[in-house]
């Protein structure tokens, strides 16, 4: 069952000294699909058709890169590992009809690192296929990896039929909420690789007919124009319109945005910049607790201890409209008693905070220390207490 406990000590000052109420900021977004997420606070700042299934276009390459990052992190592949460009792959994925390209050559040996630059920085379809075939043998097998990762991340409105996002008669689809969740997972789990590959301004690979090196700029429409912008991927097709999943970090605060269905290249640029700036300017962070601060406790079942402390896994903040200060309630929610064993740092509860004119903000809490299973006599005693209704 769910255990619920009120919690006021940490934020008592905010409750007792309210500022004037500030209504949820309004925004006239020109995109048919739009989603803005404050990663630092764990708050949704804007949502329009966020769960509508849409074609991913090249934003699917975010999952291609995420799968590769995961395999690198697990030691299954390395950045220095070379992949061979199969002549058949080159024939299919070169020329104007093949879309964005890294300008690979048939038979060429290319490192995983350079293929990732080709995928992330210049959105190369050829690079995506070569990496997929290098990792899994076939693009179809790699797409299965993408879908297993999507399931693991809880992307309930996403399915990937290929590694590029190329139109495939509707087999591939995503939602704005899922794209934001994927972006946030990449940033949190692989911060160094995220910075290395998504933050690059341009990439040089291949040669012109005259032998000159080919340098292509990063297609990110907010990089260099929105302070702190450092990712992620654009996605234009006739089927999907113009879309973009982007992120920026400013003064210790990170936002993730998704827009889709825009009808022009220039419209995507303008809307993406305006949307991200609105997120930073119309909202502010209210600090709640530092990383490691004890927020409360949870009851433990069949453990060496009867309860475990709940602590902040990171510096916790609340996203509120500029000028707001009220907090209506703060509640710790968990499903319990939590059964031992419990690992230190395990996510076992959430702090749910409600503020005026805002949906609840849910912030994860983790176990302060490990709790082992109770010994034989401890389990017998716990069973007896349960039988007597005293547990």
Backbone torsions as a table, in degrees:
resi	resn	phi	psi	omega
1	UNK	NA	167.3	179.2
2	UNK	-90.4	131.9	174.8
3	UNK	-101.5	133.6	-177.4
4	UNK	-126.7	131.3	176.6
5	UNK	-135.9	134.8	177.3
6	UNK	-70.7	151.0	-175.7
7	UNK	-145.8	115.8	-175.5
8	UNK	-128.2	-19.5	-170.4
9	UNK	-57.8	-45.3	-173.7
10	UNK	-66.6	-35.6	-173.9
11	UNK	-114.8	21.0	-177.6
12	UNK	-56.4	-38.6	-178.3
13	UNK	-62.3	-39.3	179.6
14	UNK	-68.4	-33.2	179.8
15	UNK	-73.8	-35.5	-174.4
16	UNK	-85.9	-20.6	-178.6
17	UNK	-124.1	71.6	-176.6
18	UNK	-74.2	144.9	170.5
19	UNK	-88.1	175.9	177.5
20	UNK	-61.7	137.7	179.3
21	UNK	-59.4	137.7	174.6
22	UNK	-119.9	125.1	-179.5
23	UNK	-69.5	157.7	177.8
24	UNK	-56.7	126.8	-177.8
25	UNK	-61.8	139.7	177.4
26	UNK	-93.2	155.6	179.8
27	UNK	-148.0	129.4	178.3
28	UNK	-93.9	87.3	-175.7
29	UNK	-86.6	130.6	-178.2
30	UNK	-84.6	-0.7	-177.6
31	UNK	-94.0	136.2	176.5
32	UNK	-60.7	-31.0	178.2
33	UNK	-125.5	127.5	-178.0
34	UNK	-153.1	144.0	-178.7
35	UNK	-152.8	134.6	179.1
36	UNK	-134.6	124.4	-172.9
37	UNK	-124.9	129.6	174.6
38	UNK	-91.4	102.9	-177.8
39	UNK	-65.1	-35.3	-176.2
40	UNK	-66.1	-40.5	-179.5
41	UNK	-94.9	-16.4	-174.4
42	UNK	72.4	33.5	-173.9
43	UNK	-119.2	142.1	173.5
44	UNK	-88.9	118.6	-177.1
45	UNK	-91.8	-28.2	-179.9
46	UNK	-155.5	141.7	178.7
47	UNK	-150.1	125.1	173.6
48	UNK	-138.3	118.8	-179.9
49	UNK	51.1	40.1	-172.8
50	UNK	-68.2	-21.7	-178.9
51	UNK	-106.5	7.2	176.1
52	UNK	-68.2	133.2	178.6
53	UNK	-78.5	125.6	-176.9
54	UNK	-131.6	155.9	174.2
55	UNK	-64.3	137.3	-175.9
56	UNK	-77.6	-23.9	-170.0
57	UNK	49.5	-146.1	-174.0
58	UNK	-71.7	-7.1	174.2
59	UNK	-65.1	-16.0	173.1
60	UNK	-61.2	-25.9	-179.4
61	UNK	-65.3	-18.2	172.6
62	UNK	-60.1	-38.8	177.6
63	UNK	-73.7	-37.3	175.3
64	UNK	-56.8	-46.4	179.1
65	UNK	-67.6	-40.1	-178.5
66	UNK	-62.3	-43.0	177.7
67	UNK	-60.7	-43.2	178.8
68	UNK	-63.6	-43.9	177.9
69	UNK	-57.7	-42.1	-179.0
70	UNK	-62.7	-44.9	-179.5
71	UNK	-67.6	-35.9	176.0
72	UNK	-64.9	-45.2	-179.4
73	UNK	-61.8	-34.0	-179.9
74	UNK	-85.0	-3.9	179.7
75	UNK	80.8	12.0	179.7
76	UNK	-75.3	-33.2	174.0
77	UNK	-135.8	167.8	177.9
78	UNK	-127.2	159.0	177.4
79	UNK	-64.0	-28.3	-176.9
80	UNK	-84.7	-11.6	-178.8
81	UNK	-61.6	135.4	-179.7
82	UNK	-93.4	144.8	176.1
83	UNK	-121.7	145.5	-178.3
84	UNK	-99.2	133.6	176.1
85	UNK	-81.6	107.6	179.9
86	UNK	-68.5	138.3	178.3
87	UNK	-54.5	-36.3	179.5
88	UNK	-64.8	-39.5	178.0
89	UNK	-66.3	-42.8	180.0
90	UNK	-62.0	-42.8	-179.3
91	UNK	-61.2	-37.3	-177.5
92	UNK	-78.3	-30.8	-170.8
93	UNK	-119.4	46.4	169.4
94	UNK	-139.4	159.1	-178.3
95	UNK	93.7	167.8	-175.0
96	UNK	-58.2	-31.8	-176.7
97	UNK	-75.6	-8.7	-176.6
98	UNK	-95.3	4.5	177.8
99	UNK	73.3	-152.8	-177.5
100	UNK	-61.1	141.3	-175.9
101	UNK	-140.9	152.3	173.9
102	UNK	-90.6	-8.9	-177.5
103	UNK	67.0	49.1	174.0
104	UNK	-74.4	163.5	178.7
105	UNK	-120.4	149.7	-179.3
106	UNK	-62.4	136.0	179.2
107	UNK	80.3	-3.7	-176.8
108	UNK	-68.3	143.5	173.5
109	UNK	-98.4	121.0	-175.7
110	UNK	-129.8	135.5	179.9
111	UNK	-72.0	155.5	174.6
112	UNK	-56.5	-38.5	179.7
113	UNK	-59.0	-49.0	-178.7
114	UNK	-69.5	-34.1	175.5
115	UNK	-63.4	-38.4	177.9
116	UNK	-66.2	-37.7	173.4
117	UNK	-61.2	-41.9	180.0
118	UNK	-64.4	-33.7	179.8
119	UNK	-77.0	-50.6	-171.2
120	UNK	-79.7	-44.9	-173.2
121	UNK	-79.7	-44.8	-173.7
122	UNK	-116.8	6.8	173.3
123	UNK	59.6	39.8	-176.2
124	UNK	-69.5	119.6	174.1
125	UNK	-67.0	-39.1	179.4
126	UNK	-62.3	-41.4	179.4
127	UNK	-63.9	-38.7	-179.3
128	UNK	-63.7	-43.4	-178.8
129	UNK	-69.1	-43.6	-179.9
130	UNK	-60.6	-43.7	179.4
131	UNK	-66.3	-41.9	179.4
132	UNK	-60.2	-45.4	179.9
133	UNK	-67.7	-34.3	179.5
134	UNK	-66.4	-38.7	-177.0
135	UNK	-79.8	-45.6	-169.3
136	UNK	-116.8	-3.6	-179.0
137	UNK	93.2	-45.1	177.7
138	UNK	-137.3	157.4	176.9
139	UNK	-64.7	-35.5	179.5
140	UNK	-61.8	-43.0	178.4
141	UNK	-66.2	-36.6	178.5
142	UNK	-67.6	-38.9	177.7
143	UNK	-60.0	-33.9	175.8
144	UNK	-63.2	-38.9	174.5
145	UNK	-61.4	-43.2	179.1
146	UNK	-58.9	-42.2	-178.2
147	UNK	-72.5	-33.0	174.7
148	UNK	-65.7	-39.7	177.9
149	UNK	-67.0	-38.9	178.1
150	UNK	-60.9	-41.8	178.5
151	UNK	-64.4	-42.4	179.4
152	UNK	-61.3	-36.9	-178.3
153	UNK	-83.7	-3.8	179.2
154	UNK	77.3	29.9	179.5
155	UNK	-84.7	84.7	-169.2
156	UNK	-75.3	-15.7	179.9
157	UNK	-117.2	36.4	-178.7
158	UNK	-134.6	143.4	173.2
159	UNK	-152.4	139.7	-175.6
160	UNK	-118.9	121.7	178.7
161	UNK	-97.0	-12.0	179.8
162	UNK	-157.3	175.4	-174.3
163	UNK	-91.3	-3.6	-172.4
164	UNK	-112.9	-23.5	-170.2
165	UNK	86.6	7.8	178.5
166	UNK	-60.3	138.3	-179.7
167	UNK	-51.5	132.0	-175.4
168	UNK	-139.8	41.9	175.7
169	UNK	60.9	34.8	173.1
170	UNK	87.7	0.3	179.2
171	UNK	-67.5	-32.9	178.1
172	UNK	-96.8	131.2	175.6
173	UNK	-154.8	157.2	178.3
174	UNK	-144.2	176.5	168.8
175	UNK	-128.9	161.6	179.2
176	UNK	-61.3	-40.9	179.5
177	UNK	-62.7	-42.2	179.6
178	UNK	-65.8	-39.7	178.3
179	UNK	-62.5	-41.4	177.8
180	UNK	-65.1	-39.6	178.6
181	UNK	-65.4	-40.1	177.5
182	UNK	-64.2	-45.0	178.9
183	UNK	-60.3	-45.6	-179.5
184	UNK	-62.7	-39.4	179.4
185	UNK	-64.3	-41.8	178.5
186	UNK	-62.5	-44.9	-177.7
187	UNK	-65.2	-42.5	-177.4
188	UNK	-72.5	-43.7	-172.4
189	UNK	-80.5	-33.6	-172.9
190	UNK	-130.9	60.8	-174.2
191	UNK	-61.1	-35.4	-178.7
192	UNK	-70.9	-44.6	178.7
193	UNK	-69.6	-34.8	175.5
194	UNK	-58.5	-48.7	-179.1
195	UNK	-63.8	-40.4	-177.2
196	UNK	-65.4	-45.2	-170.9
197	UNK	-95.0	-41.1	-177.7
198	UNK	-79.8	-22.9	-176.1
199	UNK	-89.2	1.2	-177.6
200	UNK	-75.7	135.6	-175.3
201	UNK	-79.9	-31.0	179.1
202	UNK	-157.6	170.8	-178.8
203	UNK	-148.1	136.7	-178.8
204	UNK	-112.5	124.0	175.7
205	UNK	-159.8	144.9	179.2
206	UNK	81.0	171.9	-178.3
207	UNK	-134.5	152.4	173.5
208	UNK	-74.3	173.5	176.8
209	UNK	-59.3	-27.2	179.1
210	UNK	-88.2	4.3	177.1
211	UNK	87.6	7.8	178.7
212	UNK	-83.7	140.4	178.8
213	UNK	-64.8	146.0	-178.8
214	UNK	-100.9	117.1	176.4
215	UNK	-112.4	126.3	179.9
216	UNK	-117.9	140.2	178.9
217	UNK	-80.0	157.3	171.2
218	UNK	-62.1	135.2	-176.1
219	UNK	-83.7	2.0	-179.7
220	UNK	-60.6	118.3	-174.5
221	UNK	-77.3	-8.9	179.6
222	UNK	-111.5	-8.9	179.6
223	UNK	-67.8	126.0	-179.7
224	UNK	90.5	-13.2	179.1
225	UNK	-117.8	-21.5	174.3
226	UNK	-113.7	122.0	-176.5
227	UNK	-59.5	128.9	178.2
228	UNK	88.8	-2.9	-178.5
229	UNK	-68.1	133.8	-176.4
230	UNK	-147.1	12.4	179.1
231	UNK	-179.7	170.7	13.0
232	UNK	-132.0	-84.5	-171.0
233	UNK	-138.2	141.1	169.6
234	UNK	-87.2	168.0	-179.9
235	UNK	-158.2	80.6	178.5
236	UNK	-100.7	130.0	167.7
237	UNK	-146.9	162.5	175.1
238	UNK	-61.5	-34.6	-177.4
239	UNK	-71.1	-40.3	-170.7
240	UNK	-102.1	-12.2	-170.4
241	UNK	75.3	-162.7	-178.1
242	UNK	-98.8	123.9	-179.5
243	UNK	-129.2	165.6	179.1
244	UNK	-160.8	133.3	167.7
245	UNK	-110.6	119.9	-174.7
246	UNK	-132.2	161.5	177.0
247	UNK	-145.2	150.1	176.2
248	UNK	-147.7	146.2	176.5
249	UNK	-121.5	129.4	-176.2
250	UNK	-141.2	121.5	177.4
251	UNK	53.7	42.7	177.1
252	UNK	79.9	8.9	-178.3
253	UNK	-121.0	129.4	-177.7
254	UNK	-117.2	131.9	175.2
255	UNK	-114.6	148.9	173.1
256	UNK	-125.1	130.2	-178.7
257	UNK	-125.9	151.9	174.0
258	UNK	-136.8	130.7	168.8
259	UNK	-129.9	148.4	179.9
260	UNK	-154.0	155.8	176.4
261	UNK	85.3	10.2	177.2
262	UNK	-71.5	152.5	-169.7
263	UNK	-99.4	5.0	179.4
264	UNK	-154.8	156.8	177.4
265	UNK	-62.2	-47.6	-178.6
266	UNK	-67.4	-34.5	177.1
267	UNK	-64.6	-37.3	176.9
268	UNK	-63.8	-43.0	179.9
269	UNK	-60.5	-50.8	-176.3
270	UNK	-63.7	-45.7	-177.3
271	UNK	-67.9	-39.5	-179.9
272	UNK	-62.5	-44.3	-179.6
273	UNK	-66.2	-44.1	-177.2
274	UNK	-66.5	-40.0	-178.8
275	UNK	-64.2	-46.3	-179.0
276	UNK	-66.3	-41.9	179.3
277	UNK	-64.1	-37.8	176.6
278	UNK	-60.3	-41.6	179.8
279	UNK	-60.0	-41.8	-179.9
280	UNK	-75.4	-35.2	-171.7
281	UNK	-89.6	-31.7	-176.6
282	UNK	-88.2	-11.5	-177.0
283	UNK	-125.5	153.7	176.3
284	UNK	-134.7	162.0	177.6
285	UNK	-99.9	137.7	171.1
286	UNK	-109.8	111.8	178.8
287	UNK	-61.7	138.6	179.8
288	UNK	-114.4	-48.2	-176.6
289	UNK	-159.9	149.9	175.8
290	UNK	-82.9	158.3	178.0
291	UNK	-54.9	133.8	178.9
292	UNK	88.9	-7.9	179.5
293	UNK	-66.9	137.4	179.8
294	UNK	-79.5	124.1	-176.7
295	UNK	-99.5	-32.3	-178.7
296	UNK	179.3	-152.9	179.6
297	UNK	-147.9	162.3	177.9
298	UNK	-128.9	144.2	176.3
299	UNK	-72.1	146.7	-177.3
300	UNK	-118.1	139.8	177.6
301	UNK	-106.2	131.3	176.2
302	UNK	55.0	42.3	179.8
303	UNK	-116.7	168.7	176.4
304	UNK	-69.9	-13.3	174.1
305	UNK	-132.7	153.1	-176.5
306	UNK	-83.5	-14.9	177.6
307	UNK	-151.4	163.7	178.9
308	UNK	-135.4	141.5	178.9
309	UNK	-69.8	149.1	176.7
310	UNK	-112.0	124.2	-175.5
311	UNK	-126.0	162.9	178.4
312	UNK	-76.3	125.8	180.0
313	UNK	-76.4	-14.1	178.3
314	UNK	-155.7	175.0	173.4
315	UNK	-61.6	124.5	-175.1
316	UNK	-99.1	135.7	178.2
317	UNK	-138.7	161.8	178.9
318	UNK	-116.9	133.5	176.0
319	UNK	-90.3	124.3	179.3
320	UNK	-136.4	157.6	176.1
321	UNK	-61.0	151.3	176.2
322	UNK	-55.2	128.7	179.0
323	UNK	92.5	-7.8	-179.4
324	UNK	-86.1	155.5	177.3
325	UNK	-149.2	-10.3	-175.7
326	UNK	-75.4	142.3	168.0
327	UNK	-127.0	122.0	-176.9
328	UNK	-77.4	-42.7	-178.6
329	UNK	-161.3	155.8	174.5
330	UNK	-136.7	125.9	-172.4
331	UNK	-134.7	136.1	172.9
332	UNK	-91.9	126.6	-179.0
333	UNK	-124.8	132.5	174.5
334	UNK	-153.4	158.1	177.1
335	UNK	-93.3	115.0	-172.6
336	UNK	-163.9	-174.4	8.9
337	UNK	-58.0	148.6	-178.1
338	UNK	-78.8	126.3	-175.0
339	UNK	-78.6	131.0	174.9
340	UNK	-73.7	155.4	4.2
341	UNK	-80.0	153.4	179.3
342	UNK	-124.2	130.5	179.2
343	UNK	-86.8	146.1	174.2
344	UNK	-60.9	133.1	-178.7
345	UNK	84.8	1.4	179.5
346	UNK	-72.2	135.2	178.1
347	UNK	-74.1	113.0	-177.0
348	UNK	-129.6	-3.8	-178.5
349	UNK	-154.9	169.1	176.5
350	UNK	-133.6	145.2	170.7
351	UNK	-98.4	116.5	-177.8
352	UNK	-105.7	120.4	-176.4
353	UNK	-116.8	133.1	178.9
354	UNK	-115.2	132.9	177.2
355	UNK	-129.0	158.5	-177.3
356	UNK	-58.5	137.6	172.7
357	UNK	60.5	28.2	-179.7
358	UNK	-136.2	145.3	170.7
359	UNK	-67.0	155.2	179.2
360	UNK	-57.8	142.7	175.3
361	UNK	-105.1	126.5	-175.0
362	UNK	-108.5	121.8	-175.3
363	UNK	-119.8	127.3	-176.6
364	UNK	-70.0	146.3	172.8
365	UNK	-124.4	146.7	-175.5
366	UNK	-124.3	164.4	-179.1
367	UNK	-68.8	133.8	-178.9
368	UNK	-69.8	-35.0	179.6
369	UNK	-147.6	167.2	177.8
370	UNK	-75.0	145.6	175.1
371	UNK	-127.5	118.4	179.9
372	UNK	-81.1	165.0	174.1
373	UNK	-66.1	147.1	176.6
374	UNK	-66.9	152.6	174.8
375	UNK	-71.7	-177.4	-175.9
376	UNK	-56.4	-50.4	-176.7
377	UNK	-68.6	-32.0	176.7
378	UNK	-65.0	-39.8	178.7
379	UNK	-67.8	-38.5	177.7
380	UNK	-62.9	-44.2	-179.4
381	UNK	-64.4	-42.4	179.4
382	UNK	-63.1	-39.0	178.1
383	UNK	-64.4	-39.8	179.3
384	UNK	-65.5	-42.5	178.5
385	UNK	-63.0	-39.1	179.0
386	UNK	-65.8	-41.8	-179.0
387	UNK	-62.9	-34.9	-179.1
388	UNK	-86.3	-1.1	-179.9
389	UNK	75.3	21.1	-176.9
390	UNK	-103.8	-2.7	-178.5
391	UNK	-83.5	NA	NA
